[in-house]
Amino acid sequence: MLAAVLLVGLPIVVVTGLLSYIAYGPQFGQAFPGDVAWFRLPSFDWPTRPSWLYRLSQGLHVGLGLALVPVVLAKLWSVVPKFFAWPPVRSPAQALERLSLVALVGGLLFEIVTGTMNIQYDYAWGFDFYTAHYWGAWVFIAGFVVHVAIKLPTMVRSLRGGSLRRYLAQSAAETEPEPPDSHGLVAVAPSPPTTSRRTLLGAVAGGSALLGITALATTVDALRPLAVLSPRGQSYGDGPNDFQVNRTAFGAGIPPDIGDTWTLRLTGGAAPVTLTRGQLLALPGHTATLPIACVEGWSTTQTWTGVRLRDLAALAGVPVPATALVQSAERAGPFARVTLTRGQVLDPDALLALRVNGADLSLDHGFPARVIVPALPGVHNTKWVAAVDFRVA
Amino acid sequence: MRRALAAWERFYGADPLHLLALVGCFALVAAVVRQVADDPSWWWMLVWFVGAIVAHDLVSYPLYALADRSLVLGRWAWRRRTGATAPRVGVVDHLRLPAMGSLLLLVVFWPSISRAGEPVLLFAAGRTTEDYLDRWLWVTAGLFLLSAVVYAVRLGRAAGTGRP
């Protein structure tokens, strides 16, 4: 029963995680870890439509991942007694199978621990999060695939046994043990139950709901007050600029007076073009309501106003660029620059945003100007943009 | 052929496909290990990987078992001493379930509640988690309150119908 939930849920978490790696643009060397040798994923230009694509995929990765934690714990709780069984090994087949459980269980626990710490800014490991989370995923995949291949018949048999409904109807006092199975997974001499199976499943579902709500509350405005324990769901007030900030201007080393001397430099054409913020505001503008969705699972939808990236490309003299390199005024940091694909530059809603919700961008949201592109991972919507280089090839 | 297969299964304990699948699994893990070995912090990855298994299987699980056993033992002792019989509406789950929910939140949000992530949060995002312990206590209180209300409703219904 729990296995069936995990069989559906965990692949979704894995696939959305790997999709996030592709969304970061490994073809431009901006997905981490960079050098993955044989583990290179099929790379394609990440689409810009639907605009909520990354919001959904990454929200699922983090939200579903959290919601499955109680299911994983309950599943392990039900099988761990086997871990202490004696004799520990009865055949070579069983010995190898137990060894593969190290990949399955270790990989899963490692991904849960690193993931939940990362969404809470706790980097106490001594290694790089992206690198470890990527490789941990592959260890888990190795263990998971072989476990499913070996155990699928067992799960189907147990669900088909027809006793599930009867078991779920029993109260604690009526609960009867399962008949012995050929794998020795069923307890040989279980103690009298202290609760019923349906209460146990209800408890797991309740735990999942509890964690699922905290995750959902970091993406849905109406639920945001419920994100009481998630540091990514804090309230910022209700002004036009009052929404989640992942990296402040202070944290990025941006001086508060950046606007005084700021200009935007566009290159790639015959001659560089330099624009002041006033000149940008005088250009034909465009307003789009777009989500910004972060790798840590939170997202928020706001109404952005600015100049279309494709208009800037035309202004630079490269109307159909192959890529665009956006450079932030932030000097250090792995996300101070980003390469956008042609599709991301040419999307009609892809903006160099100057205003949000009818007000100038605040310094922490990227004033004087920031990128906002549909379905782009949040951290690639570069803030404090200083220059854009439109490249033909 | 069939005899060879039977002899193999007697020796190995499963059919050859089983071995093939497992060899594939170990090959993939070995390939990952080869990649990770180049990382200067591979040692810490190993420590956290093994640590996660040890913390779960050899620390958390015995604690669950201990909590469950002491509950059973305590209830037995209580009933023996007071002569009480099983109540019409069991109270154990109404204490155990909110406690489990509360512990689950404590473990998952430990980096925030313990304020371990706060220095980075403060530097990067300008926020703190100083009241997260209070928040967790409030959520815990809410869970127990909810459980108490459900218990009261069940008690009332049991009294009304004369059966649980």
Interface residues (C-beta under 8 A of the other chain):
Chain A: V36 A37 W38 F39 L66 V69 P70 L73 L76 W77 V80 F83 R90 S91 P92 A93 Q94 L96 E97 L99 S100 V102 A103 V105 G106 G107 L109 F110 I112 V113 T114 T116 M117 Q120 Y121 D122 Y123 A124 W125 G126 F127 D128 T131 A132 W135 G136 W138 V139 I141 A142 G143 V145 V146 A149 I150 S171 A172 A173 S191 P192 T194 T195 T199 A203 G206 G207 L210 L211 T214 V228 L229 S230 P231 Q234 V245 N246 R247 T248 F250 G251 D364
Chain B: F11 Y12 G13 A14 H18 L19 A21 L22 G24 C25 F26 L28 V29 A31 V32 Q35 V36 D39 S41 W42 W44 M45 V47 W48 F49 V50 A52 I53 A55 H56 D57 Y61 Y64 D68 L71 V72 R75 A86 G90 V92 D93 R96 L97 M100 G101 L104 L105 V108 F109 P111 S112 I113 A116 G117 E118 V120 L121 F123 A124 A125 G126 R127 T129 Y132 R135 W136 W138 V139 P164
